[in-house]
Amino acid sequence: MAQVSQEGRESAVGRLATALDFIRHRMTRPFRFYLTSLLLIAIVPAFIFSLVVLKRSVDAQEQVITALLQASTGSVTRIVERDVEGMLTTLKVLSTAPAVEGGNMEAFYHRASTALADTGSYLIVIDRKHDQLLNTRVPFGTPLGKGSDPESVERAFTNNGAPLVSNVFFGQTAGKWVFNVYLPAKLPTGEDYLLTLTQNAESMAKAVNRETLSPGWNAALVDGNGKVIISSDAAVKAGEPFFLDKVPAISIGVRNITENGTAYRVATEFSVITGWRIIAWAPRATVDGPATWSFLWLSLGGIIFAGIAIAGSLAIARVLSQGVKLVALDARRLGAGERIEPRPHIIAEVETVSAALAKAAASRTKAEGEIRFLMREVAHRSKNQLTVIQSMLNQSVHSAESVADFAESFRKRIAGLARSTDLMIANAAQGVDFRELAQNQLQPFTPDDPKRVVLSGPPLRLDTESAQTLGMALHELATNATKYGALANTTGVVKLSWSLSDEGIAIRWREEGADIEAPTTPRRKGFGTLVLERMLGMALKAELERIMHPDGIEWRINIPRNAKDGDGDDADA
C-alpha cells in the first residue's frame, strides 16, 4: 500500500510538472507583451471606473434636471392658476356692483372699464341667448354680436352656477386668440347672464418665459382640446394643435416621446382649475448632448492615452529588449571565453547585469589563467616529488640494514611526504601554516605524553614548495629523534621554535634528555642529514648549523627572505 501511495504521489507530481511546463510554454511572450499588458491592467480598470462614475454623475444630473423641470412646470401652473383665480375674484367683486342689480349697463360698463384698466382683461356680459350685452374692448353702445365661443358659453350656463374657464378660441371682437373666464349670475328680473373676463392668449407669455427653463427647453400652455394657448417656441403657434399629439391628455411627470422620428424629453403638469396642460419639451439629442459628449470625450481621451501609453511601452520594451539582446550576446561571448567590456545602458539593472557579465568574464579569464598556472605547478611539483621519492628510495636502500628496515623507513618517508602534500593541497591559496605543518609531521612520532614535544613561535605561512621541503626535514628530524635522540627514551623532550625577523625565518630544533653514546666508528650521513643539508640549502638557500649538546642534538636553520619561495609572510600571515 505504501508503494502504491508513493507511486500515486509521484504520478501527481509528474502531472503537475507537465501542467506547469505547458503553462510556462504558453506564457512565454516578448517583453513588450507583458509591459503592454501591465499598462492595460493599470489603464482599463481606471477607464471603466471613470465611465461608471460619469454614468452615476449623469444619472444624478438627470434626476436634478427632472426635479427642476417638475418645479418649473409646477411654477407655470401656479402662475396660470393664480391669474385665473385673480380673474374669478375680479368677477365676483364686479358681480356685486349696484349697477348690475339696477340693470344700468352703461354705469356698469364705466365702472368695469375703470377697474380693469391696464390689467389686460376685458369684461363681457352675455345673456342666455349668447348675445353680448357689453364689451369693454369697444365703446359702450357699439353693436355687438354673439359670443365667439358658443360652446364654452353654453357649458358655462349649464355648469350649475360654477365658474368656468374656456379653451382658447379666436375672438371676433379682439381679432386675436383669447380665452374667457365665466361667472354665472342673475339679474333682479331673474334673467340668467354670464359675467365674463377675457384675455388675449399672449398675456400668458410670462408663464412660459424661456428664462425660467433650462437651456434647450421650450414650454407651452395647451387647452383641453389640445390647442396651443401660448408657447415659448415661436414655431408653435397659438390656436394650432400641439405638435406632440402623443402626450397624454392628463399626465404629470417626465417621459420620453418619439414624434416623426425625433425623440423628445417631455415634462407635463395638469391644472385642475383651468383644465389646461403645461408641457415642457426638448429634443433628446439636446438633453443628452452633454452626457454624450462627456462619454465621447472620455472614450476618446482613454483611447488616446491608452495609445500613447502603449506606444511608450513599446518604445521602452524596444530599448529594454535591445539591452537584453546585448546582454544575451555578451553571455554567449562569455560562454565562448571571449573578453567582455561592460556596456553603458539607460536601464540601471541591464547595466548592472552587463557589468556582472564583464566581471564574470574577467574572473573566468583569471581563473583559466590560474588553472593553467596550477596545471604547470602540478606538473612541476609532480616532477619534484618524483625526484624526491627517487632520492628517498636511493637513500633508504643505502641506509637500510634489511629489507624490512628498508620497507618501513621508505613507507614512513612516503607517508610524511603525503601529509605535507595534503596540507599543500588544502591550503594552496593562502599558504601552509608552519605550526600545523609541524604538528602534522610530528604527530606519528609524538609520545603518549604530549608535553615531550613543545612547539613555540609566531604565526607563519609558507608557500607550497617551502612547506614540502620543511615538512620532509621535520619528518627526518623526528625520525632520527625517535631512533637515536630525545624520543628514543621515556623522558627526552623535543623543542621546536621559530621566529621572524627582517633577515628571514629562524628555526631551532633542540633535543633535551637524550641518551648520547659516543660512536665507535664514524657514522655516515643518513637521508635526514642529506635532506637538511642539500634540500634546505639548495631549495631554500638555508644556512644550517648542527650543535651537539651533552643531552641531545640541536639544529639551527636560517632561511633568508630573498630565498625562492622562502620569504614567507609576516606574523599575521
C-alpha positions as CSV (number, residue, x, y, z in Angstrom):
1,M,0.0,0.0,0.0
2,A,2.9,2.4,0.9
3,Q,4.4,1.7,-2.5
4,V,1.1,2.3,-4.3
5,S,0.7,5.6,-2.4
6,Q,4.3,6.7,-3.3
7,E,3.7,5.9,-6.9
8,G,0.4,7.9,-6.8
9,R,2.2,10.9,-5.4
10,E,5.0,10.6,-7.9
11,S,2.4,10.4,-10.7
12,A,0.6,13.5,-9.4
13,V,3.9,15.4,-9.1
14,G,4.7,14.4,-12.7
15,R,1.3,15.6,-13.9
16,L,1.7,18.9,-12.0
17,A,5.2,19.4,-13.5
18,T,3.8,18.7,-17.0
19,A,1.0,21.2,-16.5
20,L,3.4,23.9,-15.2
21,D,5.7,23.3,-18.2
22,F,2.7,23.7,-20.5
23,I,1.6,26.9,-18.8
24,R,5.2,28.2,-18.8
25,H,5.5,27.4,-22.6
26,R,2.2,29.1,-23.3
27,M,3.1,32.2,-21.2
28,T,6.4,32.7,-22.9
29,R,6.0,36.1,-24.6
30,P,8.2,39.1,-25.6
31,F,8.9,41.7,-23.0
32,R,6.7,44.2,-24.9
33,F,3.7,41.9,-24.4
34,Y,3.9,41.9,-20.7
35,L,4.8,45.6,-20.5
36,T,1.7,46.4,-22.6
37,S,-0.4,44.1,-20.6
38,L,0.8,45.8,-17.4
39,L,-0.2,49.2,-18.8
40,L,-3.6,47.9,-19.9
41,I,-4.2,46.4,-16.5
42,A,-3.4,49.8,-15.0
43,I,-5.5,51.8,-17.5
44,V,-8.6,49.7,-18.3
45,P,-9.9,49.5,-14.7
46,A,-9.4,53.2,-14.2
47,F,-11.2,53.9,-17.5
48,I,-14.1,51.6,-16.6
49,F,-14.3,53.2,-13.1
50,S,-14.3,56.7,-14.8
51,L,-17.2,55.5,-17.0
52,V,-19.1,54.2,-14.0
53,V,-18.5,57.5,-12.1
54,L,-19.6,59.5,-15.2
55,K,-22.7,57.4,-15.6
56,R,-23.7,57.9,-12.0
57,S,-23.0,61.6,-12.3
58,V,-25.1,61.8,-15.4
59,D,-27.9,59.9,-13.7
60,A,-27.7,62.2,-10.7
61,Q,-27.7,65.2,-13.1
62,E,-30.7,63.8,-14.9
63,Q,-32.5,63.5,-11.6
64,V,-31.7,67.1,-10.8
65,I,-32.9,68.2,-14.2
66,T,-36.1,66.2,-13.8
67,A,-36.7,67.8,-10.4
68,L,-36.0,71.3,-11.9
69,L,-38.4,70.6,-14.8
70,Q,-41.1,69.5,-12.5
71,A,-40.5,72.5,-10.4
72,S,-40.6,74.7,-13.5
73,T,-43.9,73.3,-14.8
74,G,-45.4,73.4,-11.3
75,S,-44.4,77.1,-11.2
76,V,-46.0,77.8,-14.5
77,T,-49.1,76.0,-13.3
78,R,-49.2,78.1,-10.2
79,I,-48.8,81.3,-12.2
80,V,-51.6,80.4,-14.6
81,E,-53.9,79.3,-11.8
82,R,-53.1,82.5,-9.8
83,D,-54.0,84.6,-12.8
84,V,-57.2,82.7,-13.4
85,E,-58.2,82.9,-9.7
86,G,-57.5,86.6,-9.8
87,M,-59.8,87.0,-12.7
88,L,-62.5,85.0,-10.8
89,T,-62.1,87.2,-7.8
90,T,-62.5,90.3,-10.0
91,L,-65.7,88.8,-11.5
92,K,-67.1,88.1,-8.0
93,V,-66.4,91.7,-7.0
94,L,-67.9,93.1,-10.1
95,S,-71.0,90.9,-9.7
96,T,-71.9,92.8,-6.6
97,A,-71.8,96.2,-8.2
98,P,-75.1,98.2,-7.6
99,A,-75.2,99.0,-11.3
100,V,-75.7,95.3,-12.1
101,E,-78.5,95.0,-9.6
102,G,-80.2,98.1,-11.1
103,G,-79.8,96.9,-14.6
104,N,-77.8,100.1,-15.6
105,M,-75.4,98.5,-18.1
106,E,-73.8,101.8,-19.1
107,A,-72.9,102.6,-15.5
108,F,-71.6,99.1,-15.1
109,Y,-69.5,99.4,-18.3
110,H,-67.8,102.5,-17.0
111,R,-67.2,101.0,-13.6
112,A,-65.7,97.8,-15.1
113,S,-63.5,99.8,-17.6
114,T,-62.0,101.8,-14.7
115,A,-61.4,98.7,-12.6
116,L,-59.8,96.7,-15.4
117,A,-57.6,99.5,-16.8
118,D,-54.0,98.3,-17.5
119,T,-54.9,94.7,-16.4
120,G,-55.0,93.1,-19.9
121,S,-58.5,91.8,-19.0
122,Y,-61.8,92.9,-20.5
123,L,-65.4,92.5,-19.2
124,I,-68.1,90.9,-21.4
125,V,-71.7,90.4,-20.3
126,I,-73.5,87.6,-22.2
127,D,-77.2,86.8,-21.9
128,R,-78.8,83.4,-22.2
129,K,-79.2,83.9,-26.0
130,H,-75.4,84.2,-26.2
131,D,-75.7,87.9,-27.1
132,Q,-73.1,90.3,-25.8
133,L,-74.7,93.0,-23.7
134,L,-71.5,94.9,-23.3
135,N,-67.8,94.5,-24.1
136,T,-65.2,96.8,-22.6
137,R,-62.9,96.2,-25.6
138,V,-65.1,98.6,-27.6
139,P,-67.0,101.8,-26.6
140,F,-70.4,101.4,-25.0
141,G,-73.2,101.2,-27.5
142,T,-71.1,99.7,-30.2
143,P,-73.2,97.0,-31.9
144,L,-72.1,93.6,-30.6
145,G,-72.7,90.1,-31.9
146,K,-73.0,86.8,-30.2
147,G,-70.2,85.3,-28.2
148,S,-67.3,84.0,-30.3
149,D,-67.1,80.7,-28.4
150,P,-70.7,79.4,-28.2
151,E,-69.6,76.0,-26.9
152,S,-67.9,77.3,-23.8
153,V,-70.8,79.9,-23.3
154,E,-73.3,77.1,-23.3
155,R,-71.3,75.0,-20.9
156,A,-71.0,77.9,-18.6
157,F,-74.8,78.4,-18.4
158,T,-75.2,74.7,-17.7
159,N,-72.4,74.4,-15.1
160,N,-74.7,74.6,-12.1
161,G,-73.6,78.2,-11.3
162,A,-69.9,77.2,-11.0
163,P,-67.2,79.3,-12.7
164,L,-65.7,78.0,-16.0
165,V,-62.5,78.6,-17.9
166,S,-62.8,78.3,-21.6
167,N,-60.3,76.8,-24.1
168,V,-58.5,79.1,-26.5
169,F,-60.5,80.5,-29.4
170,F,-60.3,83.3,-31.9
171,G,-62.1,86.4,-30.6
172,Q,-64.1,88.2,-33.3
173,T,-64.0,91.5,-31.4
174,A,-60.4,91.2,-30.3
175,G,-59.2,89.8,-33.6
176,K,-56.8,87.6,-31.6
177,W,-56.7,84.2,-29.9
178,V,-58.2,84.7,-26.5
179,F,-59.6,82.7,-23.5
180,N,-62.6,83.5,-21.2
181,V,-63.4,83.1,-17.5
182,Y,-67.1,82.8,-16.9
183,L,-69.1,83.5,-13.7
184,P,-72.9,82.8,-14.0
185,A,-75.2,85.5,-12.4
186,K,-78.9,86.6,-12.4
187,L,-80.5,90.0,-12.9
188,P,-83.1,91.2,-10.5
189,T,-85.6,90.2,-13.1
190,G,-84.4,86.6,-12.7
191,E,-82.8,86.5,-16.1
192,D,-79.5,84.5,-16.3
193,Y,-76.4,86.1,-17.7
194,L,-72.6,85.5,-17.7
195,L,-70.0,87.9,-16.3
196,T,-67.0,87.2,-18.5
197,L,-63.4,88.3,-18.2
198,T,-61.5,87.7,-21.4
199,Q,-57.7,88.0,-22.0
200,N,-55.5,87.6,-25.0
201,A,-53.7,84.3,-25.1
202,E,-50.4,86.2,-25.4
203,S,-50.9,87.6,-22.0
204,M,-49.8,84.3,-20.6
205,A,-46.4,84.7,-22.1
206,K,-45.0,85.4,-18.7
207,A,-45.9,81.9,-17.6
208,V,-43.8,80.3,-20.3
209,N,-40.8,82.6,-20.1
210,R,-37.7,80.9,-21.5
211,E,-35.7,82.4,-18.7
212,T,-37.5,80.1,-16.3
213,L,-36.5,77.0,-18.4
214,S,-33.2,75.1,-18.8
215,P,-31.2,75.8,-21.9
216,G,-32.6,74.0,-24.9
217,W,-36.1,73.6,-23.4
218,N,-39.4,75.1,-24.5
219,A,-42.8,75.2,-22.8
220,A,-46.4,75.7,-23.9
221,L,-49.9,76.1,-22.4
222,V,-52.3,73.7,-24.1
223,D,-56.0,73.8,-23.6
224,G,-58.4,70.8,-23.1
225,N,-58.8,70.4,-26.8
226,G,-55.1,70.1,-27.4
227,K,-54.7,73.6,-28.9
228,V,-51.8,75.8,-28.0
229,I,-52.6,78.9,-25.9
230,I,-49.1,80.3,-25.7
231,S,-45.7,78.8,-26.4
232,S,-42.0,79.9,-25.8
233,D,-41.3,78.4,-29.2
234,A,-42.2,80.9,-32.0
235,A,-42.7,78.0,-34.4
236,V,-45.5,76.6,-32.2
237,K,-48.4,79.0,-32.9
238,A,-51.4,79.8,-30.7
239,G,-54.6,78.2,-31.7
240,E,-52.9,75.3,-33.5
241,P,-52.9,71.7,-32.3
242,F,-49.9,70.9,-30.2
243,F,-47.4,69.1,-32.4
244,L,-46.7,66.3,-29.8
245,D,-50.0,64.6,-30.0
246,K,-48.8,61.5,-28.2
247,V,-48.6,63.4,-24.9
248,P,-51.4,62.0,-22.7
249,A,-54.3,64.4,-22.1
250,I,-54.0,64.2,-18.3
251,S,-50.4,63.4,-17.2
252,I,-47.9,64.6,-14.7
253,G,-44.2,63.9,-14.8
254,V,-41.3,63.4,-17.2
255,R,-41.3,60.9,-20.1
256,N,-39.7,60.2,-23.5
257,I,-41.8,60.6,-26.6
258,T,-40.8,60.0,-30.2
259,E,-42.7,62.1,-32.8
260,N,-42.0,62.0,-36.5
261,G,-38.7,60.2,-36.0
262,T,-37.4,62.6,-33.4
263,A,-37.1,61.7,-29.7
264,Y,-38.2,64.3,-27.2
265,R,-37.9,64.6,-23.4
266,V,-41.3,65.9,-22.2
267,A,-42.3,67.2,-18.8
268,T,-46.1,67.8,-18.2
269,E,-48.2,69.3,-15.5
270,F,-52.0,69.5,-15.3
271,S,-54.1,72.4,-14.0
272,V,-57.2,71.3,-12.2
273,I,-58.7,74.8,-12.1
274,T,-58.3,75.5,-15.9
275,G,-58.2,72.0,-17.3
276,W,-55.1,73.1,-19.3
277,R,-51.8,71.4,-19.5
278,I,-48.3,72.8,-19.2
279,I,-45.9,71.0,-21.4
280,A,-42.1,71.5,-21.5
281,W,-40.1,69.7,-24.1
282,A,-36.6,69.4,-25.6
283,P,-35.0,67.0,-28.2
284,R,-33.3,64.1,-26.5
285,A,-30.2,64.9,-28.5
286,T,-30.1,68.3,-26.8
287,V,-30.8,66.9,-23.4
288,D,-28.4,64.0,-23.7
289,G,-25.8,66.0,-25.6
290,P,-23.6,67.0,-22.7
291,A,-23.6,63.4,-21.3
292,T,-23.0,62.0,-24.8
293,W,-20.1,64.4,-25.4
294,S,-18.7,63.6,-22.0
295,F,-18.8,59.9,-22.8
296,L,-17.2,60.5,-26.2
297,W,-14.5,62.8,-24.8
298,L,-13.8,60.3,-22.0
299,S,-13.7,57.4,-24.5
300,L,-11.6,59.4,-27.0
301,G,-9.3,60.5,-24.2
302,G,-9.0,57.0,-22.9
303,I,-8.2,55.6,-26.3
304,I,-5.6,58.4,-26.9
305,F,-4.0,58.0,-23.6
306,A,-4.0,54.2,-24.0
307,G,-2.4,54.6,-27.4
308,I,0.2,56.9,-26.0
309,A,0.9,54.5,-23.1
310,I,1.1,51.5,-25.4
311,A,3.4,53.4,-27.9
312,G,5.5,54.4,-24.9
313,S,5.6,50.9,-23.6
314,L,6.6,49.5,-27.0
315,A,9.4,52.1,-27.2
316,I,10.5,51.2,-23.7
317,A,10.2,47.5,-24.5
318,R,12.3,48.0,-27.6
319,V,15.0,49.7,-25.5
320,L,14.9,47.0,-22.9
321,S,14.9,44.3,-25.5
322,Q,17.9,45.8,-27.1
323,G,19.7,45.8,-23.8
324,V,18.6,42.2,-23.1
325,K,19.8,41.2,-26.6
326,L,23.2,42.8,-26.0
327,V,23.4,41.1,-22.6
328,A,22.5,37.7,-24.3
329,L,25.3,38.4,-26.8
330,D,27.7,39.0,-24.0
331,A,26.6,35.8,-22.3
332,R,27.3,33.9,-25.5
333,R,30.7,35.5,-25.7
334,L,31.3,34.6,-22.1
335,G,30.5,31.0,-22.9
336,A,33.0,31.2,-25.7
337,G,35.6,32.5,-23.4
338,E,35.9,35.9,-25.1
339,R,36.8,39.2,-23.3
340,I,33.7,41.3,-22.4
341,E,33.6,45.0,-21.7
342,P,30.7,46.5,-19.6
343,R,28.2,48.3,-21.7
344,P,26.5,51.6,-20.6
345,H,22.7,51.4,-20.7
346,I,19.9,53.7,-19.7
347,I,18.3,50.9,-17.6
348,A,20.3,50.5,-14.4
349,E,19.5,46.8,-14.0
350,V,20.7,46.0,-17.5
351,E,23.9,47.9,-17.0
352,T,24.4,46.1,-13.7
353,V,23.9,42.7,-15.5
354,S,26.4,43.8,-18.2
355,A,28.9,44.8,-15.6
356,A,28.4,41.5,-13.8
357,L,29.0,39.6,-17.1
358,A,32.1,41.6,-17.7
359,K,33.3,40.9,-14.2
360,A,32.4,37.2,-14.7
361,A,34.4,37.2,-18.0
362,A,37.4,38.8,-16.2
363,S,37.1,36.3,-13.4
364,R,36.8,33.4,-15.8
365,T,39.9,34.6,-17.7
366,K,41.7,34.9,-14.4
367,A,40.5,31.5,-13.2
368,E,41.6,29.9,-16.5
369,G,45.0,31.6,-16.1
370,E,45.2,30.3,-12.6
371,I,44.1,26.8,-13.7
372,R,46.9,26.8,-16.4
373,F,49.3,28.0,-13.8
374,L,48.2,25.4,-11.4
375,M,48.5,22.7,-14.0
376,R,52.0,23.8,-14.7
377,E,52.7,23.8,-11.0
378,V,51.2,20.3,-10.6
379,A,53.4,19.1,-13.4
380,H,56.4,20.8,-11.9
381,R,55.7,19.6,-8.4
382,S,54.9,16.1,-9.6
383,K,58.4,16.0,-11.2
384,N,59.9,17.4,-8.0
385,Q,58.0,14.8,-5.9
386,L,59.2,12.0,-8.2
387,T,62.7,13.3,-7.8
388,V,62.3,13.4,-4.0
389,I,60.8,9.9,-4.0
390,Q,63.7,8.7,-6.1
391,S,66.2,10.2,-3.6
392,M,64.3,8.7,-0.7
393,L,64.4,5.4,-2.4
394,N,68.1,5.6,-3.0
395,Q,68.9,6.7,0.5
396,S,66.6,4.1,2.0
397,V,68.3,1.4,0.1
398,H,71.8,2.5,1.1
399,S,70.9,3.1,4.7
400,A,68.7,0.1,5.3
401,E,70.1,-2.9,7.2
402,S,67.5,-5.2,6.0
403,V,64.6,-5.5,3.6
404,A,62.1,-4.9,6.4
405,D,64.0,-1.9,7.6
406,F,64.1,-0.5,4.1
407,A,60.3,-1.0,3.6
408,E,59.5,0.6,7.0
409,S,61.7,3.6,6.5
410,F,60.6,4.2,2.9
411,R,56.9,3.8,3.9
412,K,57.2,6.4,6.7
413,R,59.0,8.9,4.4
414,I,56.3,8.4,1.8
415,A,53.6,9.0,4.5
416,G,55.4,12.2,5.6
417,L,55.6,13.4,2.1
418,A,51.9,12.6,1.6
419,R,51.0,14.6,4.7
420,S,52.9,17.6,3.5
421,T,51.2,17.2,0.1
422,D,47.7,17.1,1.8
423,L,48.5,20.3,3.6
424,M,49.7,22.0,0.5
425,I,46.6,21.0,-1.4
426,A,44.3,22.1,1.4
427,N,46.0,25.4,1.8
428,A,47.2,26.1,-1.7
429,A,45.6,29.6,-1.9
430,Q,46.6,31.0,1.5
431,G,49.7,29.0,2.2
432,V,50.6,26.3,4.8
433,D,50.7,27.3,8.4
434,F,54.1,26.2,9.8
435,R,52.6,25.2,13.2
436,E,50.1,23.0,11.5
437,L,52.8,21.5,9.3
438,A,55.0,20.7,12.3
439,Q,52.1,19.1,14.2
440,N,51.2,17.1,11.2
441,Q,54.7,15.8,10.6
442,L,55.5,15.2,14.3
443,Q,52.1,13.5,15.1
444,P,53.2,10.0,14.2
445,F,56.3,10.3,16.5
446,T,54.7,12.1,19.4
447,P,54.8,10.0,22.7
448,D,51.8,9.5,24.9
449,D,52.9,12.5,26.9
450,P,52.3,15.4,24.6
451,K,54.4,17.7,26.8
452,R,57.5,16.0,25.4
453,V,57.1,17.8,22.1
454,V,57.0,21.6,22.5
455,L,56.2,23.9,19.7
456,S,56.5,27.7,20.0
457,G,56.6,30.6,17.5
458,P,54.5,33.3,15.9
459,P,52.0,32.7,13.1
460,L,53.9,31.8,9.9
461,R,52.6,30.9,6.4
462,L,54.8,29.1,3.9
463,D,54.4,28.6,0.2
464,T,53.9,25.1,-1.0
465,E,57.4,24.2,-2.1
466,S,58.9,25.6,1.2
467,A,56.3,23.7,3.1
468,Q,57.1,20.4,1.3
469,T,60.8,20.8,1.9
470,L,60.4,21.8,5.6
471,G,57.9,19.0,6.1
472,M,60.4,16.4,4.8
473,A,63.1,18.0,7.1
474,L,60.9,17.8,10.2
475,H,60.0,14.2,9.3
476,E,63.6,13.2,9.1
477,L,64.4,15.1,12.4
478,A,61.6,13.4,14.2
479,T,62.7,10.0,12.7
480,N,66.2,10.5,14.0
481,A,64.9,11.7,17.4
482,T,62.9,8.5,17.7
483,K,65.7,6.3,16.7
484,Y,68.7,7.9,18.4
485,G,67.6,11.1,20.2
486,A,65.3,12.5,22.8
487,L,62.2,10.5,21.7
488,A,64.2,7.2,21.9
489,N,63.7,7.0,25.7
490,T,60.8,7.9,28.0
491,T,62.0,11.2,29.4
492,G,63.5,13.2,26.5
493,V,61.9,16.3,25.2
494,V,61.9,17.9,21.7
495,K,61.6,21.7,21.4
496,L,60.8,23.2,18.1
497,S,60.7,27.0,18.0
498,W,60.8,29.6,15.2
499,S,60.9,33.3,14.8
500,L,60.6,36.0,12.2
501,S,62.9,38.9,11.6
502,D,63.8,41.3,8.8
503,E,66.5,38.9,7.6
504,G,64.2,35.9,7.3
505,I,63.0,32.9,9.3
506,A,64.9,31.3,12.1
507,I,64.1,27.7,13.1
508,R,65.6,25.9,16.1
509,W,65.3,22.1,16.7
510,R,66.5,21.2,20.2
511,E,66.5,17.8,21.8
512,E,67.0,17.5,25.5
513,G,67.4,14.4,27.8
514,A,68.6,12.1,25.0
515,D,70.8,9.1,25.8
516,I,74.0,10.0,23.9
517,E,76.6,7.3,23.2
518,A,79.9,8.1,21.6
519,P,80.1,6.2,18.3
520,T,82.9,3.6,18.0
521,T,83.1,4.2,14.2
522,P,82.3,7.2,12.2
523,R,78.6,7.2,11.2
524,R,77.9,8.1,7.6
525,K,75.3,10.7,6.8
526,G,71.8,9.4,6.6
527,F,68.9,10.6,4.5
528,G,67.7,13.1,7.1
529,T,71.1,14.8,7.2
530,L,71.1,15.0,3.3
531,V,67.6,16.5,3.4
532,L,68.6,19.1,5.8
533,E,71.9,20.0,4.2
534,R,71.1,19.5,0.5
535,M,67.4,20.2,0.0
536,L,67.2,23.0,2.6
537,G,70.4,24.5,1.4
538,M,69.7,24.2,-2.3
539,A,65.9,24.8,-2.4
540,L,65.6,27.4,0.3
541,K,69.2,28.8,0.5
542,A,69.1,28.0,4.1
543,E,72.1,28.2,6.5
544,L,72.3,25.2,8.7
545,E,74.2,24.8,12.0
546,R,74.5,21.5,13.8
547,I,75.4,21.6,17.5
548,M,75.9,18.6,19.7
549,H,75.0,19.0,23.4
550,P,75.6,16.5,26.2
551,D,71.9,15.8,26.4
552,G,71.0,16.0,22.7
553,I,71.4,17.5,19.3
554,E,70.5,21.0,18.2
555,W,69.8,22.2,14.6
556,R,69.6,25.9,13.7
557,I,68.1,26.7,10.3
558,N,68.1,30.3,9.0
559,I,66.1,30.8,5.8
560,P,66.7,34.3,4.1
561,R,63.8,36.3,2.9
562,N,65.1,36.6,-0.6
563,A,65.2,32.8,-1.0
564,K,62.9,31.4,-3.6
565,D,59.5,30.9,-2.1
566,G,61.1,31.4,1.2
567,D,60.4,35.0,2.1
568,G,57.3,33.7,4.0
569,D,54.7,36.1,5.5
570,D,54.6,38.5,8.3
571,A,53.5,37.4,11.7
572,D,49.8,37.7,10.7
573,A,50.3,35.7,7.5
